[in-house]
Amino acid sequence: MSGAGWGRGALTVGAEEEYLLVDPVTRELRAEAHKVVAEAATELGGRVTTEITCYQVEARTDPHTSLARFAEQIRSMRAAVARAAARHGLGVISSGTPVLKQPLPPPMTDGPRYARSVAMFGALDDEQSICACHLHIGIPDIGQALQVSNHLRSRLPVLIALAANSPFWQGRDTGYASWRTLAWARWPAAGPPPYFESRAHFDALVADLTTTGTIMDRGGLYWDIRPSHHVPTLEIRALDAAATWQDTVLLAAIVRALAATALAGIDAGEPAFRPPSAILRSACWRAARDGLSGASVDLHSRRLLPTTVLVEQLLAQLRPALARHGDLETVEAGWTRLRALGNGADRQRAVHRARRGLTQVVDHLAHAMTAADGSL
């Protein structure tokens, strides 16, 4: 791919991470997010908030051009939330889904928007105790962000497989590496985004979805990639909440390199690869099922290949962008770690097999939340 467009300067990257509160004795979810958020705000200010259920805490970074500074803020942010939870006798885990069985529907956070969501979408909100990592790449022009979205759509299956960290739901193994992906897929405006012909096409579609009551407003676009409705970024939403801060950093570096490579291609006049929507959706399903340990759909040949092969092909294509941002060494080390230990789902299952108990999986995740050693 041409290097055209790489005179733009380093792209910014930021993250929103969602965490679950657990009882350190029973390991069950605890609905005390309002207490923990208030406590954590003494350190994080407005960068920490509640989420739709009372089990969840959301924290976010600032935008960064330096991956090292981004990594330090992710690490310190997680530590601050964990300290705040501990002061209330609670633990914190970062997982796409809760591990143990929970009562349904979950306790919902007060507020008119959440109440409206429950009234509008009913039982779809029963499964919203699921957690994601949303990565934001600084692309303030919506038209340009939509072009990048077109280029990134075909990369979603590999990203889902890399980030998969939700094998358990309601106290059982779902058979999927990312059950959160399947839970989100039920929403009316979720999954891979459409291919957008123009900004006008995007605006018209959003207007139609709003007018027909499919979404409440633009914030209800739950596509895996979307122009953010509240900050000037392109938001990648396909990722499970990462078990470790090192996992988040690896994914952030890859996503930023994907966006930079897409921008270079756009400047060079290269068209976005446009797989049929049905094939792309099926590839995302397969990636959610198998994660890193199985096979994924090669969208070009429409054949199954080992997911690790597709990841290595992707990283080879991203190498110039990774090197340009100074992220190549971090990504190579992170990928070596994932190849050896598996993604978050693989690690959760390994603990379950070795120790024969889901409570031990919760303990593993609580330790991984802030551990300095990314080998967890």
Phi, psi and omega in degrees: 000143181296153175270008179302142178088357182274007172275007183289339189096169183295136175285145174278152176224139176217168184219147165245124178244140177248135183235161178246139177268135182227155173280125183291347179265303181278339185068009177279161178295148177236131185269066183229035184299322184299323179291315183291320178297316179299320179292314183292333181296339176295335176258321189258351181060225182283003179276004176231140184206172174279170175234193188294326177255159181284000177273345195250146171235136175245134175228151184222153178268172165280167172285141182226143166268334179269120178295328179296318178290322175301314181299317181295323180288323175299313181298312183291327178296314178298318180297321180295318178295319180296320178296317180298318179295318182298327179294342176251018177071030185238160171249168180227138175231154175242101183213147180297332178221157169297155181269314184271164177296143181226154176290141177239141357287160180285158175293128186262146176290139178294149176147147184296324182292316180294321177297320178295322179297315180297318179295326186276321189249355173057231188293349174301328180284351179294336182255024185271013169275043177247152190231142182233167166246117179258121179258136183244124177251130186290093175227090189289334181281119185295320179301316178291321178299322179293324175296318177296320176303317178302320181286330185273344183308315185288349179270353185302316181303318180294320178296319178299317181294317179298318188270355187305124184206044181209064182279340185252144175209131180055038173079016179218157175284124184282344189085002178243147173283328179230087176291331178303321178302318180290323179296318180292329185298343181284343183286152188290334179235066183224176180083198180301138179287161172296163168278124185261125180284334184190173173297322179297322177299315178299310183299319181294320179293317178298318178298317179295317180295325179286314182298324181276003178074019179283324175231158179285322181190187184298332176295345179270007171284107184257023177301156180294339173222134178203151166295127182300145180272352185231348175223157185278069185218165164263127187253125177257118192243011188276358192261133169297152169305131187275140182298318183239158177293332177295323176298317179299317181296317178301312181296322179297319180295319180293315181295319178297318178296323175300315181294318179296319178295321177296317180298320177297318178295320178298315179297329180275000179079020181278128180288152176287138172296131189234079178292152176303142184303321181294322179290319179297316179298319179293326178293323177294319176300313182297320178297320178294326180287309190269335184060219180277339192274357182233220183246153176231163180277121169283109188292340179281312181270343184059039174236160177278134174229155173305135183300324180299326177295316180294324177296314182293326174297317179298313182297325176297321179291330183271354187307314179300317180292321178297317180294320181298322180274357181077022187254359189298313183297319179298317182290319179298317178293320180294320179291323175300320179294315180294323177299323183280320190250345183090170177280188183300321179295317178300319182290321176300314181293325179297319177296317180298316179295319185286325188247355173058037178200135179289334177297328178290331175295318177299316178299318177302314181292323178296322178289319182294335184308318185233004185299139177290332184272112181285005181281353181294000000 
